[in-house]
Amino acid sequence: PAAERVCGGDALAGLSALTEHSLVVTRWNELGEPRFELLETIAEFAREKVAESGEGDELARRHASYFADLAEAAEPSLYTDARGPWLRRLADDRDNIRTALAWSVDRDEASVGLRILVALWLWWWTSFIEGWAWAERLLMLPSAAEPTPARAGALFAAEICAAGAGDLRATRRYAEEAVALSRSLGEDRWLALAQALGAGALAGLTAGGGFEESERSDGQRRVRALSEEAIEVGRRTGDPWVAAWTKMISGLVALL
């Protein structure tokens, strides 16, 4: 399906011919799905031919669009016990996802990259350093500056990746922007998630000596207020996953 969407026409016939001539290698993944791959030397030759054809920009745009759609198709399953097959597919397509994100950054087409980043924010938890790097690059694009729900989601993706990296100050900074933007847009989902994790970062800073002794009690009061609001907003979303997640994070906050 990806080849047909990106290349158009009878992509399967073309792949079959290339496979017969050993220019394309076929393997089957754990899900029993075919994967078509190129040796790097042949891939480089193919890239040169695409560049000569003058179709490279359009093919790259279709490629990025396809993988943005794939990311959004994967997202609902990442919150359930049906995530296994999708995690394997995403692992197989990691380089395709990177290529789509790079295209979005290089062309200043933030909308496509933000779709991928936001839909897969939970997946980036498995590689938070890379996720954080993509989030920063996308958020800095001029085309990402508009205050949209996609930007709010991207800020939360950056926030959770920074938390995974153990940078509480960066986590708190992203949380403050994500909360303010989500509140102004009426985006309760991102507000609840960002607020809960931001409270956790503030709790960690307060408990870990990030504040003067005179500021600590005030910090603890702010943490409790932020956590309580996150739980209330999470409940208000009507999404049991968000409600449960905000309660879980708030429990860790209370422990800190």
C-alpha positions as CSV (number, residue, x, y, z in Angstrom):
1,P,0.0,0.0,0.0
2,A,2.8,2.5,0.8
3,A,4.4,1.9,-2.6
4,E,1.1,2.3,-4.4
5,R,0.3,5.5,-2.5
6,V,3.7,7.1,-3.1
7,C,4.5,5.9,-6.6
8,G,1.1,5.5,-8.1
9,G,0.2,3.2,-11.0
10,D,0.8,-0.6,-10.7
11,A,3.5,-0.4,-8.1
12,L,3.3,-4.1,-7.3
13,A,4.2,-5.1,-10.9
14,G,7.2,-2.7,-10.8
15,L,8.3,-4.2,-7.5
16,S,7.9,-7.7,-8.8
17,A,10.1,-6.9,-11.8
18,L,12.8,-5.3,-9.7
19,T,12.7,-8.3,-7.3
20,E,13.1,-10.7,-10.2
21,H,16.3,-8.8,-11.2
22,S,17.6,-8.8,-7.6
23,L,17.5,-5.1,-7.4
24,V,14.9,-5.2,-4.6
25,V,15.1,-7.6,-1.7
26,T,11.9,-9.0,-0.2
27,R,11.6,-10.1,3.4
28,W,8.6,-11.0,5.6
29,N,8.3,-9.3,9.0
30,E,7.0,-10.9,12.2
31,L,3.4,-10.0,11.2
32,G,3.7,-12.0,7.9
33,E,3.8,-8.7,5.9
34,P,6.1,-8.2,3.0
35,R,8.9,-5.6,3.3
36,F,10.8,-4.4,0.2
37,E,14.3,-3.2,0.7
38,L,17.3,-2.0,-1.3
39,L,21.0,-2.4,-0.8
40,E,22.5,1.0,0.0
41,T,24.5,1.2,-3.3
42,I,21.3,0.5,-5.3
43,A,19.3,2.9,-3.1
44,E,21.9,5.6,-3.9
45,F,21.6,4.9,-7.6
46,A,17.7,5.0,-7.3
47,R,17.9,8.4,-5.6
48,E,20.0,9.8,-8.4
49,K,17.4,8.6,-10.9
50,V,14.6,10.1,-9.0
51,A,16.5,13.4,-8.9
52,E,17.0,13.3,-12.7
53,S,13.3,12.6,-13.2
54,G,12.2,15.9,-11.7
55,E,9.6,14.0,-9.7
56,G,11.6,13.9,-6.4
57,D,9.7,16.7,-4.6
58,E,6.3,15.3,-5.4
59,L,7.3,11.8,-4.4
60,A,8.8,13.1,-1.1
61,R,5.6,15.0,-0.4
62,R,3.5,11.9,-1.0
63,H,5.8,9.8,1.2
64,A,5.6,12.2,4.1
65,S,1.8,12.4,3.8
66,Y,1.5,8.6,3.8
67,F,3.5,8.2,7.0
68,A,1.6,11.0,8.7
69,D,-1.5,9.0,7.9
70,L,0.1,5.8,9.2
71,A,1.1,7.5,12.4
72,E,-2.4,8.7,13.0
73,A,-3.8,5.2,12.2
74,A,-1.4,3.7,14.8
75,E,-2.2,6.2,17.6
76,P,-5.5,4.7,19.0
77,S,-3.9,1.3,19.4
78,L,-0.9,2.6,21.3
79,Y,-3.1,3.3,24.3
80,T,-4.4,-0.3,24.4
81,D,-3.2,-3.9,24.6
82,A,-3.5,-4.0,20.8
83,R,-0.3,-2.0,20.5
84,G,2.0,-5.0,19.8
85,P,1.5,-5.2,16.0
86,W,1.6,-1.5,15.6
87,L,4.9,-1.2,17.6
88,R,6.4,-3.8,15.2
89,R,5.2,-1.9,12.1
90,L,6.5,1.4,13.5
91,A,9.9,-0.2,14.2
92,D,10.0,-1.5,10.6
93,D,9.2,2.0,9.4
94,R,11.4,4.0,11.7
95,D,13.7,5.2,8.9
96,N,10.6,6.1,6.8
97,I,9.3,8.1,9.7
98,R,12.6,9.8,10.1
99,T,12.7,10.7,6.4
100,A,9.1,12.1,6.5
101,L,10.1,14.2,9.6
102,A,13.3,15.4,7.9
103,W,11.3,16.4,4.8
104,S,8.9,18.4,7.0
105,V,11.8,20.2,8.7
106,D,13.8,20.9,5.5
107,R,10.7,22.2,3.6
108,D,9.3,24.1,6.6
109,E,6.1,22.0,6.3
110,A,5.4,21.8,10.0
111,S,1.9,20.5,9.7
112,V,3.0,17.1,8.4
113,G,5.8,16.7,10.9
114,L,3.6,17.8,13.8
115,R,1.0,15.2,12.8
116,I,3.6,12.5,13.1
117,L,5.2,13.8,16.3
118,V,1.9,14.3,18.1
119,A,0.2,11.0,17.0
120,L,3.3,9.0,18.1
121,W,4.1,10.9,21.3
122,L,3.7,7.7,23.4
123,W,6.0,5.8,21.0
124,W,8.7,8.4,21.3
125,W,8.9,7.4,25.0
126,T,10.8,4.4,23.7
127,S,13.4,6.7,22.2
128,F,12.9,10.0,24.0
129,I,16.2,11.6,23.1
130,E,15.4,11.3,19.4
131,G,11.8,12.3,20.0
132,W,12.9,15.4,21.9
133,A,15.3,16.4,19.1
134,W,12.6,16.1,16.4
135,A,10.2,18.1,18.7
136,E,12.6,20.9,19.1
137,R,13.4,21.1,15.4
138,L,9.7,21.1,14.5
139,L,8.7,23.6,17.1
140,M,11.3,26.1,15.9
141,L,9.9,26.1,12.3
142,P,8.2,29.4,11.3
143,S,5.3,27.3,10.0
144,A,4.9,25.8,13.5
145,A,4.5,29.1,15.3
146,E,0.8,29.5,15.0
147,P,-1.1,28.7,18.3
148,T,-2.8,25.5,17.2
149,P,-3.8,22.2,18.9
150,A,-1.0,20.5,17.0
151,R,1.5,22.9,18.5
152,A,0.1,22.2,22.0
153,G,0.4,18.4,21.4
154,A,4.0,18.9,20.1
155,L,4.9,20.8,23.2
156,F,3.6,18.0,25.3
157,A,5.6,15.5,23.2
158,A,8.7,17.6,23.9
159,E,7.7,17.7,27.6
160,I,7.4,14.0,28.1
161,C,10.7,13.3,26.1
162,A,12.5,15.9,28.3
163,A,11.1,14.1,31.4
164,G,12.4,10.8,30.0
165,A,15.8,12.4,29.6
166,G,15.7,13.5,33.2
167,D,15.8,17.3,32.4
168,L,13.2,18.6,34.9
169,R,13.8,22.2,34.1
170,A,13.2,21.7,30.4
171,T,10.1,19.5,31.3
172,R,8.7,22.4,33.4
173,R,9.4,24.9,30.7
174,Y,7.6,22.9,28.0
175,A,4.8,22.2,30.5
176,E,4.2,25.9,31.2
177,E,3.9,26.7,27.4
178,A,1.8,23.7,26.7
179,V,-0.6,24.4,29.6
180,A,-1.0,28.1,28.6
181,L,-1.6,27.3,25.0
182,S,-4.0,24.4,25.7
183,R,-5.9,26.5,28.1
184,S,-6.3,29.3,25.6
185,L,-7.5,26.9,22.9
186,G,-9.8,24.9,25.2
187,E,-7.8,21.7,24.5
188,D,-8.5,19.8,27.7
189,R,-6.6,16.6,26.6
190,W,-3.3,18.4,26.2
191,L,-4.0,20.6,29.2
192,A,-4.6,17.6,31.5
193,L,-1.6,15.6,30.3
194,A,0.8,18.6,30.3
195,Q,-0.4,19.9,33.6
196,A,0.1,16.5,35.4
197,L,3.6,16.0,34.0
198,G,4.5,19.6,34.7
199,A,3.4,19.1,38.3
200,G,5.7,16.1,38.5
201,A,8.6,18.1,37.2
202,L,7.9,20.9,39.7
203,A,7.6,18.3,42.5
204,G,11.0,16.8,41.5
205,L,12.6,20.2,41.5
206,T,11.1,21.1,44.8
207,A,12.1,17.8,46.5
208,G,15.5,17.7,44.8
209,G,16.9,21.0,45.9
210,G,15.8,23.0,42.9
211,F,14.4,25.7,45.1
212,E,15.6,27.6,48.2
213,E,14.2,26.4,51.5
214,S,12.0,29.5,51.8
215,E,10.4,28.6,48.4
216,R,9.9,24.9,49.1
217,S,6.6,25.1,51.0
218,D,5.1,27.4,48.3
219,G,6.3,25.0,45.7
220,Q,4.6,22.1,47.4
221,R,1.3,24.0,47.5
222,R,1.6,24.8,43.8
223,V,2.3,21.2,43.0
224,R,-0.8,20.0,44.9
225,A,-2.9,22.7,43.1
226,L,-1.6,21.7,39.7
227,S,-2.1,18.0,40.3
228,E,-5.7,18.6,41.5
229,E,-6.5,20.7,38.4
230,A,-4.9,18.1,36.1
231,I,-7.1,15.3,37.6
232,E,-10.2,17.5,37.3
233,V,-9.5,18.4,33.7
234,G,-8.6,14.8,32.9
235,R,-12.0,13.7,34.2
236,R,-13.7,16.4,32.2
237,T,-12.3,15.1,28.9
238,G,-14.5,12.0,29.2
239,D,-11.5,9.9,28.1
240,P,-10.8,7.2,30.7
241,W,-7.2,6.8,29.5
242,V,-6.4,10.5,30.0
243,A,-8.2,10.5,33.4
244,A,-6.2,7.4,34.5
245,W,-2.9,8.8,33.3
246,T,-3.4,12.1,35.1
247,K,-4.2,10.2,38.3
248,M,-1.2,8.0,37.9
249,I,1.2,10.9,37.4
250,S,-0.4,12.7,40.3
251,G,0.2,9.7,42.5
252,L,3.9,9.9,41.6
253,V,3.8,13.6,42.4
254,A,2.4,12.9,45.8
255,L,5.1,10.3,46.4
256,L,7.8,12.9,45.6
